[in-house]
């Protein structure tokens, strides 16, 4: 596998887990003050997963264009890669929903 391919796989793994590892939106934006003390809902985390999937897709398309011709893809490619992205998110989901009690805040965002 090329270095660009390894980079994309590692980037996808990291970005797939970001929604579950921090209480900030997209990993960097603070949640509004009226929502302090409230955990992010699954809907927000799924929306973040979709946004991060699009970011990984854009980065991989740029890297593919730099390497040569960009191959056109149909819908089955995107379905399979999104399912792979969801599998990459399994460790973060497991820690956030299955291993951590809901009243314990392992990931404090004081900054």
Long-range contacts (C-beta under 8 A, 24 or more apart in sequence): 2-67, 4-63, 4-64, 4-67, 7-63, 8-56, 8-59, 8-60, 8-63, 11-56, 11-59, 12-56, 12-84, 12-85, 12-88, 13-88, 15-52, 15-55, 15-56, 16-49, 16-52, 16-53, 16-85, 16-86, 16-88, 16-89, 16-92, 17-88, 17-89, 17-91, 17-92, 18-48, 18-52, 18-92, 19-44, 19-45, 19-46, 19-48, 19-49, 19-52, 19-89, 19-92, 20-45, 20-89, 20-92, 20-93, 20-95, 20-96, 20-97, 21-92, 21-95, 21-96, 21-107, 22-107, 22-109, 23-107, 23-109, 24-109, 26-51, 26-52, 30-109, 39-102, 49-85, 49-86, 49-89, 52-85, 53-81, 53-82, 53-85, 56-85, 57-81
